[in-house]
Amino acid sequence: MPSIILSLRNGVSILEPSEGGLELRGGYRSHRIKDVTPNTIQTLLRLFSNEISYAELLDRRGNGDEPGGVWSCLENISRLGCLSWSIEAQGLEIAKLQTIGLGFAPHLTQIGRDQRFVASRFAYSRSLNRKSVLETPLNPVRIELSNWLSGAVWQQISQPCTYPELSAVIPGSDPELVRMLLQLLLAAGVIQPLDDSAVASGALDEALKQWEFHDLLFHSRSRAGRHDQPLGDAFPFWPKIPPLPAFKQPFRGEVLELYKPDMEQLSGEDYPFTLILEERRSILDYGPQSITLQQIGEFLYRTARAKRIKPINEQMGVMYETSTRPYPGVGNCYELEIYLTVAECAGLNNGLYHFDPQHHTLTKVCGENQHTVLILKQAAHVADISCNPQVVITLTARFSRVAWKYSSIAYSLILKDVGVLFQTMYLVATAMDLSPCALDSGHADLLCKAAGLDYWQESAVGEFMLASKRIG
């Protein structure tokens, strides 16, 4: 007969402290659960040592659970992310549910023969530590598909069905075992029950309905709370992989020295900061004259030049080369690179250019070609304008600059850096009487093809149009 086994997660132990209650300890973390009766502690110890089964525990449950009793204690352990639920049959593990975050307690509910289920649109499977697992951003859980049967059930549940129907289409499967698997999947939230009108539970929730799968997954996995992966400045690749330098290798091509404004003079002549903030907006009405190379030089100097460089000094805890620039950057990584696709600029030929923030120069990557033309057309389409933009600034990220230091949150940090650079560009463009406009999307592959970049190493994460401004 198949059975459900409750156990503590790997690495978690249960102790009886002298001051009473019980303590869960795993790695450097520990949790105290107070007000636990001695009888409950003994029952839990027997449960986790397999002296009694989950089925026996259910038989003893009766009509409720006293304060400090087994069931309330198990719920507390689950909410602490320390509990696993396994299904076993003939000595083999079929599937295992683990809570991987705080605050969630799965509940196994009874399933009728006529109850239909379907996979949640937020559920996904992947390989992790050489195991097939199911996860969902809806709940902090992970299900290991430990046996061919659990994999077969997951494959078939993409279509609405009952557990007898599932068992009928999976040769050699036991209906009772399939039912228990659905109980586990339902408790995790990777499948949903259908009502009489074949609508999945939760499908009508207005807030959830407006989330796309990738957005909710990204949100849940790049913040603490709903996963068990390392998060923050964990330096996951030190010392096996050296960090990328603060500045990328320059392109081979024509190098143009850029104009450097007098910052002391500008500080006395610029519009007041509050006025710049109030006047900042996206402008798509260009002036009759094109933007100039001198304006490009001043704009880049004021927004993105490297002001200082700090070398590696492991003895002082400086594990990678850093720099400071006019805009804030996470960990002073400054992973963003700036490329200009030029369609109209006085003093600069059409084509693609890379900005060197260390030397304040532009290097010509390529002349006008099919890829640069498409970059301009894509920007015009996104901005909904009929003419070509004068200059499209594409921000790329050297992803490893951030991922080398930060676990789980690297890409979210990169997008925050894009946001603060956009704001800096907007403010400087406003102060310079230029026409700025950040774009909400772009084509990452076009820039890669034009500049010969490796998509996985460096590709586009933001686009910004810059042009002359119609005065008056």
C-alpha positions as CSV (number, residue, x, y, z in Angstrom):
1,M,0.0,0.0,0.0
2,P,1.3,3.5,-0.8
3,S,1.9,5.7,2.2
4,I,2.6,9.3,3.1
5,I,5.8,9.9,5.1
6,L,6.4,13.1,7.1
7,S,10.0,14.0,7.8
8,L,12.2,16.9,8.6
9,R,14.1,18.5,5.7
10,N,17.7,17.3,5.2
11,G,20.0,18.9,7.7
12,V,17.3,19.8,10.2
13,S,17.2,18.2,13.6
14,I,14.8,18.3,16.4
15,L,16.0,18.9,20.0
16,E,14.4,19.1,23.5
17,P,16.0,22.2,25.2
18,S,16.1,22.1,29.0
19,E,13.8,25.2,29.3
20,G,11.0,23.2,27.6
21,G,9.3,23.2,24.2
22,L,11.3,22.0,21.2
23,E,14.0,23.5,19.0
24,L,14.6,22.9,15.3
25,R,18.2,23.4,14.2
26,G,19.6,23.4,10.7
27,G,23.0,24.9,9.7
28,Y,23.4,28.2,11.4
29,R,19.6,28.7,12.0
30,S,17.5,27.5,14.9
31,H,13.9,28.0,15.8
32,R,12.2,27.5,19.2
33,I,8.6,26.3,19.4
34,K,7.2,27.0,22.9
35,D,4.2,25.6,24.7
36,V,4.6,22.1,23.3
37,T,3.2,19.3,25.5
38,P,5.6,16.5,26.4
39,N,3.2,14.0,24.8
40,T,3.4,16.0,21.5
41,I,7.2,16.0,21.6
42,Q,7.3,12.2,22.0
43,T,4.8,11.7,19.2
44,L,6.8,13.9,16.9
45,L,10.1,12.1,17.7
46,R,8.4,8.8,16.9
47,L,6.9,10.2,13.7
48,F,10.2,11.5,12.4
49,S,11.9,8.2,13.3
50,N,9.3,6.3,11.4
51,E,8.0,4.5,14.5
52,I,4.5,5.7,13.7
53,S,3.2,6.6,10.3
54,Y,1.3,9.6,9.0
55,A,-1.8,7.3,8.5
56,E,-1.7,6.3,12.2
57,L,-1.4,9.9,13.2
58,L,-4.6,10.6,11.1
59,D,-6.4,7.8,12.9
60,R,-5.6,9.3,16.3
61,R,-6.5,12.9,15.3
62,G,-10.2,12.7,16.4
63,N,-12.1,15.8,16.4
64,G,-9.4,18.4,16.9
65,D,-6.0,19.3,18.3
66,E,-5.4,20.6,21.8
67,P,-3.1,23.7,22.2
68,G,0.5,22.6,21.9
69,G,-0.7,19.4,20.1
70,V,0.8,17.5,17.3
71,W,-1.1,19.1,14.4
72,S,-0.6,22.7,15.4
73,C,3.1,21.8,16.0
74,L,3.5,20.2,12.6
75,E,1.9,23.3,11.0
76,N,4.5,25.5,12.9
77,I,7.3,23.3,11.6
78,S,6.0,23.5,8.1
79,R,5.7,27.3,8.3
80,L,9.3,27.4,9.3
81,G,10.3,25.6,6.1
82,C,11.5,22.5,7.8
83,L,9.0,19.8,6.8
84,S,8.9,17.3,3.9
85,W,6.0,15.2,2.7
86,S,6.9,12.0,0.7
87,I,4.8,9.4,-1.0
88,E,6.3,5.9,-0.9
89,A,5.2,2.7,-2.5
90,Q,6.9,-0.7,-2.4
91,G,9.9,0.8,-0.7
92,L,10.4,3.5,-3.4
93,E,9.9,7.2,-3.1
94,I,7.5,8.4,-5.7
95,A,7.5,12.2,-5.0
96,K,8.5,14.5,-2.2
97,L,7.1,18.0,-1.3
98,Q,9.4,20.3,0.6
99,T,8.6,23.8,1.9
100,I,11.4,26.1,0.9
101,G,10.3,29.3,2.5
102,L,8.6,30.7,5.6
103,G,5.0,31.0,6.3
104,F,3.4,28.2,4.3
105,A,1.8,25.0,5.5
106,P,0.6,22.5,2.9
107,H,-2.6,20.6,3.7
108,L,-3.6,17.3,2.2
109,T,-7.3,17.3,1.4
110,Q,-9.5,14.5,0.4
111,I,-10.1,14.1,-3.4
112,G,-13.3,12.6,-4.9
113,R,-13.4,10.3,-7.9
114,D,-15.3,12.9,-10.0
115,Q,-13.1,15.9,-9.0
116,R,-11.2,17.2,-12.0
117,F,-7.8,18.9,-11.9
118,V,-5.5,20.8,-14.3
119,A,-2.0,22.1,-14.0
120,S,-1.6,25.7,-12.8
121,R,-0.3,28.1,-15.4
122,F,2.2,29.3,-12.9
123,A,3.8,25.8,-12.3
124,Y,7.0,24.7,-14.1
125,S,9.4,21.8,-14.0
126,R,13.2,22.0,-14.2
127,S,16.3,20.0,-13.4
128,L,17.9,20.8,-10.0
129,N,20.8,18.9,-8.4
130,R,20.2,16.1,-10.9
131,K,16.6,15.8,-10.0
132,S,13.4,16.7,-11.8
133,V,11.4,19.2,-9.7
134,L,8.2,21.1,-9.8
135,E,8.0,24.7,-8.5
136,T,5.6,27.6,-8.5
137,P,5.9,31.3,-7.6
138,L,2.5,30.9,-5.9
139,N,3.9,29.1,-2.9
140,P,7.3,28.5,-1.3
141,V,7.4,24.8,-2.2
142,R,9.3,22.3,-4.3
143,I,8.2,18.8,-5.4
144,E,10.8,16.2,-6.4
145,L,9.5,13.9,-9.1
146,S,11.4,10.9,-7.8
147,N,9.8,8.2,-9.9
148,W,8.5,7.7,-13.5
149,L,4.9,7.7,-12.3
150,S,5.1,11.2,-10.8
151,G,6.6,12.4,-14.0
152,A,3.8,10.7,-16.0
153,V,1.1,12.2,-13.8
154,W,2.6,15.7,-14.3
155,Q,2.7,15.2,-18.1
156,Q,-0.9,14.2,-18.3
157,I,-2.4,16.8,-15.9
158,S,-1.9,19.5,-18.5
159,Q,-5.4,18.5,-19.6
160,P,-8.3,18.5,-17.1
161,C,-8.9,15.0,-15.7
162,T,-9.9,13.0,-12.6
163,Y,-7.6,10.6,-10.8
164,P,-9.4,7.5,-12.2
165,E,-9.0,9.0,-15.7
166,L,-5.3,9.7,-15.1
167,S,-4.7,6.1,-13.9
168,A,-6.5,4.7,-16.9
169,V,-4.1,6.4,-19.4
170,I,-1.0,5.6,-17.4
171,P,-0.2,1.9,-17.9
172,G,0.6,0.0,-14.7
173,S,-0.5,2.8,-12.3
174,D,-2.4,2.3,-9.1
175,P,-5.4,4.6,-8.8
176,E,-4.8,5.1,-5.1
177,L,-1.3,6.1,-5.7
178,V,-2.3,8.5,-8.4
179,R,-4.9,10.0,-6.0
180,M,-2.2,10.5,-3.4
181,L,0.0,12.2,-6.0
182,L,-2.8,14.6,-6.8
183,Q,-3.2,15.4,-3.1
184,L,0.5,16.3,-3.0
185,L,0.4,18.4,-6.1
186,L,-2.8,20.2,-4.9
187,A,-1.2,20.9,-1.5
188,A,1.7,22.5,-3.3
189,G,-0.5,24.6,-5.6
190,V,1.0,23.3,-8.8
191,I,-2.4,21.9,-9.9
192,Q,-5.9,23.5,-9.4
193,P,-9.3,21.9,-9.0
194,L,-11.9,22.8,-11.6
195,D,-15.5,23.8,-10.7
196,D,-18.6,22.7,-12.5
197,S,-18.1,25.2,-15.2
198,A,-14.5,23.9,-15.8
199,V,-12.9,27.1,-14.4
200,A,-9.8,26.6,-12.4
201,S,-9.8,27.7,-8.8
202,G,-8.1,31.1,-8.5
203,A,-8.4,31.8,-12.2
204,L,-11.0,34.5,-11.5
205,D,-8.8,36.3,-9.0
206,E,-8.4,39.7,-10.5
207,A,-4.9,40.4,-9.1
208,L,-3.5,37.0,-10.0
209,K,-5.1,37.1,-13.5
210,Q,-3.0,40.2,-14.4
211,W,0.3,38.5,-13.6
212,E,2.2,36.9,-16.4
213,F,4.1,33.7,-15.6
214,H,7.6,35.0,-16.1
215,D,6.9,38.3,-14.2
216,L,5.6,36.5,-11.1
217,L,8.4,34.0,-11.2
218,F,11.0,36.7,-11.5
219,H,9.4,38.7,-8.7
220,S,9.3,35.7,-6.3
221,R,12.8,34.4,-7.1
222,S,14.6,37.7,-6.9
223,R,13.4,38.5,-3.4
224,A,13.6,36.6,-0.1
225,G,10.7,34.6,1.2
226,R,9.6,32.1,-1.4
227,H,12.7,30.2,-2.2
228,D,15.7,28.6,-0.5
229,Q,18.5,29.7,-2.8
230,P,21.4,31.9,-1.6
231,L,20.5,35.6,-1.9
232,G,22.6,38.7,-1.8
233,D,26.4,39.3,-2.0
234,A,27.4,35.7,-1.7
235,F,30.3,35.9,-4.2
236,P,29.2,32.5,-5.6
237,F,32.1,32.2,-8.1
238,W,35.0,33.4,-6.1
239,P,37.8,32.2,-6.3
240,K,37.0,29.7,-9.1
241,I,36.2,32.3,-11.8
242,P,38.0,35.7,-11.8
243,P,35.7,38.8,-11.9
244,L,35.3,40.8,-15.0
245,P,37.4,44.0,-15.0
246,A,35.6,47.3,-14.4
247,F,35.9,48.3,-18.1
248,K,35.5,46.0,-21.1
249,Q,38.2,45.6,-23.7
250,P,37.9,48.4,-26.2
251,F,36.6,47.7,-29.7
252,R,39.1,48.0,-32.6
253,G,38.0,50.9,-34.7
254,E,38.1,54.6,-35.1
255,V,38.3,56.4,-31.8
256,L,36.7,59.8,-31.3
257,E,37.7,62.1,-28.5
258,L,34.6,63.6,-26.9
259,Y,34.0,67.1,-25.6
260,K,34.4,67.5,-21.9
261,P,32.3,70.3,-20.4
262,D,33.5,72.6,-17.6
263,M,31.6,71.2,-14.6
264,E,32.3,74.1,-12.4
265,Q,30.9,76.5,-14.9
266,L,27.9,74.3,-15.5
267,S,27.2,74.2,-11.8
268,G,26.6,78.0,-11.9
269,E,24.7,78.1,-15.2
270,D,22.4,75.1,-15.0
271,Y,18.7,75.4,-14.4
272,P,17.8,75.0,-10.7
273,F,17.5,71.3,-9.8
274,T,13.8,71.5,-8.8
275,L,13.0,73.1,-12.1
276,I,14.8,70.3,-13.9
277,L,12.8,67.7,-12.0
278,E,9.5,69.5,-12.7
279,E,10.3,69.9,-16.4
280,R,11.5,66.4,-17.0
281,R,9.4,64.5,-19.5
282,S,9.7,62.4,-22.6
283,I,9.9,64.5,-25.7
284,L,9.3,63.2,-29.3
285,D,9.0,66.6,-31.1
286,Y,12.5,67.1,-32.4
287,G,14.2,70.4,-33.4
288,P,14.9,71.3,-37.1
289,Q,18.6,70.9,-36.5
290,S,20.1,67.5,-35.5
291,I,21.9,66.9,-32.2
292,T,25.6,67.7,-32.3
293,L,28.7,65.6,-31.4
294,Q,29.6,68.2,-28.8
295,Q,26.2,67.8,-27.2
296,I,26.7,64.0,-27.2
297,G,30.0,64.5,-25.5
298,E,28.6,66.7,-22.8
299,F,25.6,64.4,-22.3
300,L,27.8,61.3,-21.8
301,Y,30.3,63.2,-19.6
302,R,27.6,64.4,-17.3
303,T,25.7,61.0,-17.1
304,A,28.2,58.1,-17.4
305,R,31.9,58.9,-17.3
306,A,34.2,57.1,-14.9
307,K,35.2,59.5,-12.2
308,R,37.4,57.2,-10.1
309,I,38.8,53.6,-10.3
310,K,39.4,51.4,-7.3
311,P,41.7,48.3,-8.0
312,I,41.3,44.9,-6.4
313,N,42.7,44.6,-2.9
314,E,41.7,41.3,-1.3
315,Q,43.5,42.1,1.9
316,M,41.2,45.1,2.3
317,G,38.1,43.1,1.3
318,V,38.0,44.7,-2.2
319,M,37.4,41.5,-4.3
320,Y,36.8,43.1,-7.7
321,E,37.8,46.2,-9.6
322,T,35.3,49.0,-9.1
323,S,34.6,52.6,-10.3
324,T,32.4,55.6,-9.4
325,R,30.3,57.4,-11.9
326,P,27.6,60.2,-11.9
327,Y,24.8,57.7,-11.4
328,P,24.5,55.1,-8.6
329,G,25.4,51.5,-9.4
330,V,25.0,48.4,-7.3
331,G,28.2,47.5,-5.5
332,N,30.0,49.9,-7.8
333,C,30.0,47.1,-10.4
334,Y,28.8,49.4,-13.2
335,E,28.0,46.5,-15.5
336,L,26.1,48.7,-18.0
337,E,27.7,49.5,-21.3
338,I,26.5,52.3,-23.6
339,Y,26.1,52.0,-27.4
340,L,24.9,54.7,-29.7
341,T,23.1,54.0,-33.0
342,V,23.4,57.2,-34.9
343,A,21.0,58.2,-37.7
344,E,21.4,62.0,-37.5
345,C,24.2,63.8,-35.6
346,A,26.2,66.8,-36.7
347,G,29.8,65.9,-36.7
348,L,29.3,62.1,-36.5
349,N,28.7,59.6,-39.3
350,N,25.8,57.2,-39.2
351,G,26.6,53.8,-37.6
352,L,27.1,52.1,-34.2
353,Y,29.5,53.5,-31.6
354,H,30.6,52.3,-28.1
355,F,31.2,54.7,-25.3
356,D,34.4,54.3,-23.3
357,P,33.6,55.8,-19.8
358,Q,37.2,55.5,-18.7
359,H,38.7,57.6,-21.5
360,H,35.6,59.5,-22.5
361,T,35.8,58.4,-26.1
362,L,33.5,56.9,-28.7
363,T,34.8,53.9,-30.8
364,K,33.1,53.2,-34.1
365,V,31.9,49.6,-34.0
366,C,30.4,49.5,-37.5
367,G,28.9,51.8,-40.1
368,E,25.3,51.8,-41.1
369,N,24.0,48.3,-42.0
370,Q,20.9,46.2,-41.9
371,H,21.2,45.7,-38.1
372,T,21.6,49.4,-37.2
373,V,18.7,50.3,-39.6
374,L,16.5,47.8,-37.7
375,I,17.6,49.2,-34.3
376,L,16.4,52.6,-35.4
377,K,13.1,51.3,-36.9
378,Q,12.4,49.2,-33.8
379,A,12.9,52.3,-31.6
380,A,10.6,54.4,-33.8
381,H,8.0,51.6,-33.7
382,V,8.1,51.3,-29.9
383,A,7.9,55.2,-29.5
384,D,5.2,55.3,-32.2
385,I,6.8,58.0,-34.2
386,S,6.9,58.2,-38.0
387,C,10.5,59.4,-38.4
388,N,13.8,57.8,-37.4
389,P,15.1,58.8,-34.0
390,Q,18.3,60.9,-34.2
391,V,20.3,58.7,-31.8
392,V,19.3,55.5,-30.0
393,I,21.3,54.8,-26.9
394,T,21.3,51.0,-26.1
395,L,22.3,49.9,-22.6
396,T,23.8,46.4,-22.4
397,A,24.8,44.6,-19.3
398,R,27.9,42.6,-18.8
399,F,25.9,40.2,-16.7
400,S,28.9,38.4,-15.0
401,R,29.9,41.7,-13.4
402,V,26.9,41.5,-11.1
403,A,26.3,37.7,-11.1
404,W,29.9,37.1,-9.9
405,K,29.0,38.8,-6.6
406,Y,25.2,38.5,-6.1
407,S,23.1,35.4,-5.9
408,S,19.4,35.3,-6.9
409,I,19.1,39.0,-7.3
410,A,21.6,39.8,-10.0
411,Y,19.2,40.5,-12.9
412,S,16.8,42.5,-10.7
413,L,19.8,44.7,-9.6
414,I,20.8,45.2,-13.2
415,L,17.3,46.5,-14.1
416,K,17.4,48.8,-11.1
417,D,20.7,50.2,-12.5
418,V,19.0,50.7,-15.8
419,G,16.3,52.7,-14.1
420,V,18.7,55.0,-12.2
421,L,20.7,55.6,-15.4
422,F,17.5,56.4,-17.3
423,Q,16.6,59.0,-14.7
424,T,20.1,60.5,-14.8
425,M,19.9,60.7,-18.6
426,Y,16.4,62.4,-18.4
427,L,17.6,65.0,-15.9
428,V,20.8,65.8,-17.8
429,A,18.9,66.0,-21.1
430,T,16.4,68.3,-19.5
431,A,19.2,70.6,-18.2
432,M,20.7,70.6,-21.7
433,D,17.5,71.4,-23.6
434,L,17.5,68.1,-25.4
435,S,14.7,65.7,-26.3
436,P,14.9,62.4,-24.2
437,C,12.7,59.4,-24.3
438,A,13.2,56.0,-22.6
439,L,11.7,53.1,-24.4
440,D,9.7,50.4,-22.7
441,S,11.2,47.5,-24.8
442,G,13.8,46.7,-27.4
443,H,15.3,43.9,-29.5
444,A,18.3,42.4,-27.7
445,D,19.5,40.3,-30.6
446,L,19.8,43.3,-33.0
447,L,22.5,45.0,-30.9
448,C,24.3,41.7,-30.5
449,K,24.4,41.1,-34.2
450,A,25.5,44.7,-35.0
451,A,28.3,44.7,-32.3
452,G,29.2,41.0,-32.5
453,L,28.3,40.4,-28.9
454,D,27.6,37.1,-27.1
455,Y,24.0,37.2,-26.0
456,W,24.7,35.3,-22.8
457,Q,27.7,37.5,-21.9
458,E,26.4,40.9,-22.8
459,S,23.1,41.9,-24.4
460,A,20.6,44.8,-24.4
461,V,18.6,45.6,-21.2
462,G,17.4,49.1,-22.0
463,E,16.9,51.7,-24.9
464,F,16.8,55.5,-24.7
465,M,16.3,58.0,-27.6
466,L,18.1,61.3,-27.6
467,A,17.6,64.2,-30.0
468,S,17.7,67.9,-30.4
469,K,14.8,69.9,-28.9
470,R,12.4,72.2,-30.7
471,I,12.7,75.5,-28.8
472,G,9.7,77.8,-28.5
